[in-house]
Amino acid sequence: MSYPPYLFPQTHSTILPNPSNFFSSNLLSTPLPTNSFFQNFALKNGDQPEYIHPYLIQSSNSSLSLSYPLLLFSTALLYQVFSPDLTISSSTQQPQTNIPHNNHVISSYSNLGVTLDIPTTNLRFFLLRGSPYVTALVTKPTPLSIKTIHTIVSFSSYDNKKTKYSLSLNNTQKWIIYTSSPIHLNHVGSEVISDPYTGVIRIAVVSDSNNERILDEFSSSYPVSGYAKIEKSFGLVYKWKTKNSGDILMLAHPLHAKLLSNSKRHNVTILSDFKYRSIDGDLVGVVGNSWLLKTESIDVTWHSRKGVTKDSYEEVVSALEKDVNELNVSSITTTSSYFYGKIVARAARLGLIAEEVSHERVIPIVKDFLKETIEPWLDGKFKGNGFLYEKIWGGLVTQQGVNDSGADFGFGVYNDHHYHLGYFLYGIGVLAKFDQDWGQKYKPIVYSLLKDFMNLGQWDNKNYPTLRSFDPYKLHSWASGLTEFRDGRNQESTSEAVNAYYSAALVGLAYGDEDLVEIGSTLLALEINAAQTWWHVKGENNVYGTDFAKENRIVGVLWANKRDSGLWWASSECRECRLSIQVLPLLPISENLFNDGVYAKELVEWTLPSLSKEGWKGFTYALQGVYDKENALKNIRTLKGFDDGNSLSNLLWWIHSR
């Protein structure tokens, strides 16, 4: 049975930035990214740097600056420092009156790269993620300028061809300049200038003296864009569009290196000694024009893997009776899309727990509660809030967020979409499982929620961008939307991101949509891998080293360019807050997220001495149950309060299914 596409009522936001300031006119008719790796290039003045591995890159209206950043750390922070090591521009610039405000222009973009034009300089930069080279095309004869804030210690050409130059700075950096045709460069003070030049110029920092030969070998073939595509059996393929024949040299971060797989179609060579430093761990060289990343499969299920032990049913059922009897729509006071979604998902958990412990008698009560809470949001009849569609960027906003960037935690500026919608979709998936007629009635509207952050073009190319939150290069989601930040995109709660893709897969199960199950499960597996790589800080074998790990067993907010021990809403001293926001909501999929009992014990023992907030204690005790079921159960039985998305029933279900 086919369904016509559904679009929520359209609205006009008064707070969203104007994309025409930076995106080329041919891109404005398509949905635009709102959580991309280059988002700062399209916000406010467009001049905050972005981390495009291995460089921090800052663009202005007339130049582009490169930084091979220093990595600094304390017990509370790791961060990379931007310093304009090289700034590339034209030594003679003419304003282009046909470009709004003479800004740089985003002329094209893809999952793995962005093309940035600076019209006043005739420079087009192909900024590919993981490229050790920054590549520019000089479109017209233009005299170039390469400036540095450092002292130039030496500058030389390698031969009479004038297509390779070396630039050494007093900060110990050595840069190589490659050109597609001869160029005459002069060194004057802290600037290198050229005669008018047309062609390709590639610039790379030499991270180690032994690496220069490899940079030379792969300097001619270069990528201009790169795309990521989900393949069956938990695969993700990178494919680059290149100029000039030959393999390209790119850089893999630690999770890439873990998941890289060779096949006949995707044959790569890993250069393990060719390294660049990064806040994400060492980047290593990979030669090959396409990559295949393979992650272990995850079997998405409604219930726990082992099930609740039958001799524990009585305690779980007793808690269930109490929690279900307290469900009351009229007692809900919040109109926040986030907190309301948590209430919906909490109730849905009660229904699935009841099913798992064979106490189906309470399921009709849960179903009625879910219908009463979900339907007004889908029908547009919820008083005080609701979902709307805005077409400038292409996606959902809330009524409260249309004119208030702070409402609904910034949902109106595309912040936290996968978090909020993930909670609603969890409840929807459970309700559609219990009541198939209801599910079919609301299916078009349900899929419109999915499209907002799960779209891969399989449903809609004209109303929603591709994968709003998930980053196919970093292999996890970002949450920060259309807000400019000096350190780029960020994400706090990995577990709520996991919930989003888990819930999408559950909706797929409820509707018998195998493609949705596969896509959701693959993104879910990647998000879990990323959380375990970059948020879970183990005592040994973590990407951050021993100094940061001594004081931190979990990252609070992870930024593109920073690791913060604090949270948006709590200080780093609140260890139970840091643990809880990376655990909630407690679900069957939490078994996969915290499948390392040794790490769970490290994290709990790090947290327990400062435990004080009643509502957060349950998540710490839940993780304790991974390795010490008996004491965790004793602790849970003493609790007097729970997070608004959690319940005693849920905690008992978790412990008794360990």
N, C-alpha and C positions, 0 to 999 in steps of 0.2 A: 504494500500500500504506500503510495507516494503522498507527500505532504507539501503544501505550498510553503515557501520560506516565511518566517515570521520576523518582523522587525518591531521592537518596542517603539512607543510613540516618540516622535522626533522632538528635539529641543535644541535651543541655541545657548551655548555656554558663554558666560561673560568673563570667565577667568582663564580660559586656555590661551596659550601663546599662539601667535599667527605663524603657521608653517611657511607661508609665502616669503617670509623674511630670509629664509635660508635654503629651502628646497627649490629646485628648478621647477619651472611652470609645468613641465610635462609629467611631474610626479604628483602634482596636487590633486589630480582626479582619482588617485588611488589611496586606499587606507595607508596611513603612515605609522612607522614604529613609535612606540611611546615608552619603551624600556630598553633601547638599544645601547650598544657599546659606544656609539658616537653621539648619544643624545645631547651632551653639552654643546656640540657644534651647532645645534638648532635651537638653543634656549638663550634668552636675554641677548647679550652681545655676541654670543657664540665663541667666547674667548677663554673659557675655562678648559684646562687640559683634559685629555682622555688617555687612558692607558690602552694602547694598541701594541700588545706584546711584540718586542721587548722594550718599546719606547713610550715615554709620555710625550704626547703631541699636542701642541697648542697652536691654534689658528687665529690669525687676525684678518683684517680686511686687505692686508697688503703683504703678508708673509706667513710662513709656517715654521715653527720652532720645534726642534727635536731635543729630547733629553734622554740619555741613558741613565736612569735615576739611581741615586744612592738609596740603599735600603737601610733604614734606621729602626731601632727598636728600644722599648723599655719594657718593664714588667706589665704595662697596661696596653701598649700600642705597638703595632708594626706599621710602618708607613714608608712610602717612597717619596723622595723630595724632587720636585720639578726644578730644574735649572736649565735655562735655554742654552744648551751646549752649542748647538748650531741653529742659526736662523736663516732661512732661505727666502730670497725675494728677488726682485728686479732692481737693478741700480737706477733705472729710469722707469717711472710708473705714470700711466695716464688713467684718469678716472673713466669708468665705463658708465655712461649715462643710462644705459638700458638695464642696469642691474640695480635692484632696490637697495638703497643705502650703501652701495658699493661693497656689500658684504661678500664673504666667501659664499660659494654655492655648492650645495650637495647635489651633484648631477646624477649620481646613481648610488645604489647601495645593495648589499646582499648580506647573507648570514655572516660571512667571513671577511667582509671588506666594505669600504666606503670610498667613493671617488669625490674628491674635494677640489673644486675649481677656485682659483683666485684670479678673477678676470683682470684686475689691474696689473698683473704680472705675467699674464699668458702662461701660467703654470697650472697643470692638472696633476694632482697627486693621487696615486693609487695606494691607498692605505689598507694593506692586508694584514689581518691579525696573525701574528706568529711569523711574520717575515723579518729576517735579520736586516733586510734592506728597506729603505724608504725610497720609493720610485716615483719620479715625476716626468711628465711629458711637457716639454716646452713647445707650445703650439705654433709660435711665430718667432722670427729672429728677435732675440731678447738678450740684453746684457744682464748677467746674473750676479747676485751678491750673496755670499755666504759669510755671515758674521758669527762671532763667538764672544761670550762674556769673559772667556779665559784668555790667557796669553798663548799665542801660537809659537810653539817651540821650534817646529820645523815644518816645512811645506815643500813637497817635491813631486815631480812627474817621474813615472817609472821608465819611460822610454820615449822615443821620438814620435810614437803614435799619438801621444797626447790624449789617451782615452782612460788613463788610470792615474790618480793622484793620491798622495798620502798626506794627511794632516795630523800632526801631533800637538797636543795641548798640555799646558802645565798642570792639569788635574790628572795626569797620567793616561788620559784617553788618546787612542789613535783611531782616526776615521779614514775610510777609503772612499774616494769618489770615482765612480765608473760612468763613462758616457758612451753612447751608441756611435758617435762619430767624434773626430778630433775637436777638442775645445782648448782654447788658450786661456789659462787661469793665471792671475797675478796675485801675489800675497802683499797686502798693504796694511800694516799694523795688525789689528784683530779682524781683518776682513780679507776675503778672497773674492776677486771680481773677474768677470770674463768679458770677452768680446761678444757681440751678438751671436746667439747660439739657438739652433733648432734641433730637437731630438730628445732622446731619453737620457735622464741622469739618475743614477742610483747611488745612495749613500748608506754606508754601513759602519757601525763601530766594530772594532776588532776586540772581541772580549778576551781573547787569549792569543798570544803571538803565533801559536801553532794553527790558528783558525784562518789566517789570511789566505793560505793556499786554497782552502775550501771555498771561501768567499769568491776568490778569483774564478774558480772552476764553474760556479753556478751564477755568475753575474749577468750573463746575457739573456737567459730565458726568465721571464718575469710574469707573475699573475696580475690580472687586472680586476678580477672578481672571484668570489668563491661561494659555493652553495653547499648546504648540508641537507641531506635527505634521509628520512627514517626508512630503513629496510626491514623486511620480515626477520623474525628470529632475533630480535633485540640487537639490530645493527643500525649504525649511523654512518653514512658515507659523506666524506668531503670530496668535492670535485672543484678544481680551479680552472678558470678560463685563462689561458696564457698567451703571451706574445713571444715569438721566436721559438724555434724548436728546441727540444731537450727537456729533461726533468728539472723541476724547481726544488729549491732548498727552502724548507720551512722549519718552524720550531714547535715542538710538542711540550705541553706542560705535563706535570707528573701523572695526572689522570689519563691524558691522551696516551702516554707511554705505557700505562697499565692496560689500556683497552685496545691498543693498536693490534691489528691482525693482518697477516699477509694472505692474499688469495691471488688467483690467476688474474682477476680483473683489477686488483688493488695491490700492486707489488711495491713495497717501500723498503728503504734501507735506513736503519737508525744509526746515526753517528753519535754514539754515546759520549765521545770525548769532545764534541762540538757543543759547548754550553754557553748560555747566557743566564745571568742571575735574574730573579724575578721574585716578587712578593708571594707568588703562588708556588714557589719551589723552582729548582733549576729547570730551564728550558733546554731541550736537547734537539739537535739537528735531525731532520727527517727528509730524505730525498724521495720524491715520487709525486706524480700529478694528481693522484687521488688516494685517499685513506679510507680504510674500513675500521671502524671502532665497534667492538663487540663486547657487550656486557652480559653477565650471567642473567638468565631468565628469572622472572618473578611470576609466580602463580597467584594472580589476584583472587582472593576469596572473601566471602562475606564474614566468615567465622575464623576463630583461631585454628591453627594447624592441628594441634593435638586434642583440642576440645577440653571442656571443663570436666574434671573428675566427678563421677556420679555421686560420690559420698560428700561432695561439696555443694550439690544442687540446693539443698535446704537453705544454706546461708545466703546463697545468691538470690534464690526466689524470695526469701524474706525481705531482702533489700529492694528487690524489684517491685514487690507489691507496694512498698512505701513510696518509692520514687515515681512509679507510674500513677499512683493515686494522687500525687501532688501536681501532676500535669494540669495546668489551668491557663488557658489562653488569656483570660481576663486579668490574670495577675502579671502579665508581661508589661513592663513599663518602658522598655527601650524601643526606640525607633531606628537605632543604628543598624546599618546593613551588616556590620561585622558582628556585633553582639547578638543581634537577632538570629543571624545565621548559626552562631554557636548554640543557641537554644534549640533550634531546629535539629541540628546534628546530634546534640545530646539526647534528645527524645528518640531519634532514629536508632541510636546505640541501644537504648532500652528495648526496642522491638527486636533487634537482632540477638541481643543477649537472651531475651525470652525464648526466641526460636532455638538458640543453641542449647539451652537447659530444659527444653521441652515444656515450657510454661506458656503455651500459646494463648491461654485464656486472657492475658493482658494485651495481646497484639491489637485487637480491635480498638482499644482505648488509645494506643499509640498511633494507629492509623488515623483516627478521627482528629487527634491533636495535630498530626503532620498536615492533614488537609486544611485545617483551620488556620495554621500558621503559614503554609506555603502558598496556597491559592491566591490570597490577596496580593502577594508580590508578583505573581504571574499574570493575574487579571488586571493589575493596575488599580486595585481598590484598597490598597493598604493606606491607612490614614497616617499622614506625616512623613511618608517617604515612598520610594519605589524606583524601579529601573526605567531609564529613558535612553534613547539613542541619539548621539550627536555625530554628525557626518564630517566635520572638518578634519578630525584625526581618525575617525572611524571606530566607534565603540560605545560601550555602555557608560553612563554616568548615573548618579542617583539624584532624586529631586533635591535633597539637601545639599548635594555637591555641585549643583549647576552654577551657583553664584557664591560658593564658599569653599575655598581650597582646603580648609581645615576640617570640614565636615566629613563624617564617615572615614576618618583617617586618610583623607586625600583621595578618596575614590573618584571624585570629580575631576582630578588631574591625573588619573590613571595610576594611582598608587594602590598597591595591595589587591589588585583585582583577583588574582588567583586565590588569595586567602579567603576573601568574602564569598566569592562564587563557589569555591570549593566546599564550604560549609553547607550552602544551600543545595549543591549538587549531591552531597552525601545524603541529606534528607530526602531529596527527590529520588535518588537511586533506590533507597530503601522502600519508599512509598510505592514506586513503580514496580518493585519486586513483589510487594504484598498485594497490590491492586493493579493488575495489568490494564483493566479498562480505564482507570484514572491515568495511568501512564500513557496510553495511546491518545487520550483526549488532549493531554498537555504536551505531547511530544514536540510539535513545532516550536513551542515557546521554550521548552527545555533545551532544545538544540541551539536556540538563539543565545542562551546563557553560555553554552559550551563554546560557541563560535568566538565569543569575546576573547578568550585566551587559549583556546585549543585549536584554532583554525590553521590548517595546513593547505588550504586551497581546495580541500576535498568537499567543502560545503559552500564556500563563499569567497570569491576573490574581490568583490567590489565594495563590500561593507565593513570587512574586518581585516586587519593586518595578519601576517603569519606569526603564530606563536608569540603573543604579546609579551609574555613574561619570561619564557624559557630562552636561554642563551646557548645556541648550539656549539659555540666555541668553548665557553667555560663549562658547559654541561650542567648548569644549574640555572635557577630563575633569579631575576632581579625584581624588586618590589617598588622601586622609587618613582616611577612615572615621569611626568613632565615637570620636574623640579630640578633646577640647576644645583649641582653639588661640586665642590672643588675636587673631591676624591671620586667623582663619577657615580655610577649606579651602586645600589646597596641592597642587601637583604638581611633581615634579622632572623625570622623563624623558618628554619629549613623544614621542620616537621609540618607546618601548615602548608608549605609548598608541596611536600610529599602527599599531604591529604588532598590537595587539589587534583593531582594526576591520578591518585588512587580512586577518588570519588568519580572522576571522569570515566575511569575503567569500569567502576561499578555500574554507572549509568549504562555503559555499553553492555555489561552482562544483563542488566534488567531488560534492555531492549533487544538483546540478541544481535548487537552490532559488533561483529568480530573486528572490523577495522578500528573502531573506537577503543575496544579492549586492547588491541595491539599497540596503538599509538600511546594510549594512556599508560600502559604497562611499561613501555620502553622509556618514556619520559620519566616515569616513576623510578625505574631502575637507575637511570642516570642521575637523577636528583639525589637518590640515596647514596650513590657512589661519591658524589661531590660533597655531600654533607659529611660523610665519613673521612673524606680527604682533607677538607679545609675548615670545617667547623669543629669536628671532634679532635681535640688535641690530646693525643696519647703521650704517656710518659716517655716512650721510646718510639722511634720510627714515625715521627710527625714531620711535616714539611717546614716547620718553623724553628726547629732547634730547641736546645735545652733551656735557654734563658727565659723565653716566653712561656714554655711549657711548665716551668716551675710554679708559676703563679696562675696559670690558666689551663683548665681542663676542657674548656669549651669557649668558642668565640662568641661574643655578643652580637655585634653587627659586622658583617663582612662587606667591605667596599671594594670596588674595582682596584683601588690604590691604597687601601688601608685595612688593617685588622684591629677592631676595637673591642676591648673587654667590657665596655659599658653598653647599655641598651638605650633605646630612645626614651624609655619610661622609667628606667631604674639605673642606679650606679653599678659599677663593677663589683662593689662590696656585696651586693645582694646576689650571692651565688645561687640560691634556690630560684631566683628569678631567671637567671641565665640558663640554668638547667631546664626549667619548666617551659620556657618559650621555645626550646629546641626539642621538647617531647610532646607537648599538646598539639592536637587531641590524641588521646590514648586509643589506639585502634589495633585491629589484627595486623596491619602493615607495620606497626611499631616493632613487631618481632624482627622484621628485616632491617629496619633502621638501626636498632640496637641489638645486633646479633653477636656482638663481641662481649662476652661476659667479663673478660679482664678489663676492658675499657669501662664498661658499666660500673664495675667496682671502683676503679680509679675516680670516676666522675662523682659517684655517690659519696665516697669517703672524703673527697675534696669539698663537697657541699654540706654534709651533715653537721659539722661544728657550728655553722652559722644559721642553721634552720630555725625559723621563727614564725613565718607567715602561714597561718592555718590552711588557707586556700591553695598554697603552692606545695605543701608538704606531700600531698598525694602523689605527685609526679616523681619526687625523689624516692619515695617508698616503692613506687611501681618499678623503677629501675633497680632498686635493691632486690626486688623479686626475681630479677634475671639470674642472680647468683645465690641469693639467700632468701628462699621463699618463706621459711618459717618466721624469721624476724620481721620481714616485710609485712606479713599478714598481721602479726601482733601490732605493728605500728599503725597499719591502716584501720584496724578496729578501734583505735583510740581517737580517730579524727572527728572533729566537730564541724568542719566546714570544707567546702570543695570549690574549685574553680567553676565558673558559670557554665563551662562546657563539659564538666566532668561530673561524676556521681559516685556514691558508694557502690552501687551496682556495678559500675564500669570497673572500678578498682578491684572489687572482689572477683569479677569475671577474669580480669587480667592475671591476678595472683593464682587463682585456681586453675588456670589453663597453662601455667608454666610447666 
